[in-house]
Amino acid sequence: MADATIKIFSYLPNPRVWKALVAAQFCGITVTVAGDKPANLQNWLWDFDARELPPDERVEDSPHARLSKRGFSGTLYKTDAFLQAHPFGTVPAAFSEDGSIGIFESNSILRAVVRAAENDHGLYGKTGNEASRVDSFLDAALVLAREAQVYLLSINELSQVTHERMSSAYEFYLSGINRSLATSDYIASDQLTIADIGFVCDVSQFLRERLLEDSLKQQGFAVISKNMEREYPLATAHLKTLGAMPEFSTHLGDYLSKVF
Ligand SMILES: N[C@@H](CCC(=O)N[C@@H](CS)C(=O)NCC(=O)O)C(=O)O
């Protein structure tokens, strides 16, 4: 049986999509990606067959017009079929090869990629318990990722509460990862798993705050990850080592060199 393929629609580049692309590279799965710059996604029809809409189809009385909810403003154009496959209406939005199944949440799309592989090279653990431990780390990372989403989306008009919540989620997650790496070369087991892939992509996304230092300073806030190298040396080294591997760097490009 040949490996299945997965199709993803998203704004690009998107660290949440990197997760699936890196995993696909390790297991030889074909992932096709459609999308555009974040600001252009409001000109697209969100669908399995996503496409850029001509101006005369981008109208408020379009049957596909929906109020954006998170990370976008104004109107987005989503088909009924898209919302049936993706009830939360978010991107990245993945689909099975024939479009019949929608897979959402970037960690679930990441899992879908490895599950689609004939040989997953142990990326999802070698036993049931190892797979559950991988899930434990992915679930823990989701808390960081959600706080980072709120934080980064509001970084130019930050509240004290948002900054504190982000700091707390960052410390909680990074200290756990650092502790885990004190006894193992990889986060969830003795080999690379999707917990490591998720870690690289989620933390990379959060580290964008380093590029926004001026705005943070102007508002009287510190860069939360300022001392990451000193405070979480194992986690930092792991991120840099994995980020330099071709399976990662092909998709991350020079992003990490900008934040470190
Ligand atoms: N936790 C989700 C986050 C997805 C998400 O919130 N996407 C936002 C953009 S950042 C979205 O698609 N919003 C659609 C809308 O505003 O209607 C994941 O990892 O995939």
The ligand as an SDF file (V2000), in Angstrom:
LIG
                    3D

 20 19  0  0  0  0  0  0  0  0999 V2000
   -4.2570   25.7350   17.7680 N   0  0  0  0  0  0  0  0  0  0  0  0
   -4.5420   25.8950   16.3530 C   0  0  0  0  0  0  0  0  0  0  0  0
   -4.5610   27.3680   16.0000 C   0  0  0  0  0  0  0  0  0  0  0  0
   -5.2790   27.6380   14.6790 C   0  0  0  0  0  0  0  0  0  0  0  0
   -5.8290   29.0550   14.6170 C   0  0  0  0  0  0  0  0  0  0  0  0
   -6.2510   29.6380   15.6490 O   0  0  0  0  0  0  0  0  0  0  0  0
   -5.8610   29.6480   13.4140 N   0  0  0  0  0  0  0  0  0  0  0  0
   -6.3920   30.9790   13.2410 C   0  0  0  0  0  0  0  0  0  0  0  0
   -5.3200   31.8940   12.6490 C   0  0  0  0  0  0  0  0  0  0  0  0
   -3.9390   32.0870   13.7010 S   0  0  0  0  0  0  0  0  0  0  0  0
   -7.5380   30.9580   12.2200 C   0  0  0  0  0  0  0  0  0  0  0  0
   -7.5260   30.1300   11.3230 O   0  0  0  0  0  0  0  0  0  0  0  0
   -8.5330   31.8600   12.3360 N   0  0  0  0  0  0  0  0  0  0  0  0
   -9.6580   31.8330   11.4420 C   0  0  0  0  0  0  0  0  0  0  0  0
  -10.6900   32.9090   11.7240 C   0  0  0  0  0  0  0  0  0  0  0  0
  -10.3340   33.9700   12.2740 O   0  0  0  0  0  0  0  0  0  0  0  0
  -11.8570   32.7220   11.3510 O   0  0  0  0  0  0  0  0  0  0  0  0
   -3.5140   25.1060   15.5410 C   0  0  0  0  0  0  0  0  0  0  0  0
   -2.4400   24.7690   16.0630 O   0  0  0  0  0  0  0  0  0  0  0  0
   -3.7820   24.7670   14.3750 O   0  0  0  0  0  0  0  0  0  0  0  0
  1  2  1  0
  2  3  1  0
  2 18  1  0
  3  4  1  0
  4  5  1  0
  5  6  2  0
  5  7  1  0
  7  8  1  0
  8  9  1  0
  8 11  1  0
  9 10  1  0
 11 12  2  0
 11 13  1  0
 13 14  1  0
 14 15  1  0
 15 16  2  0
 15 17  1  0
 18 19  2  0
 18 20  1  0
M  END
$$$$
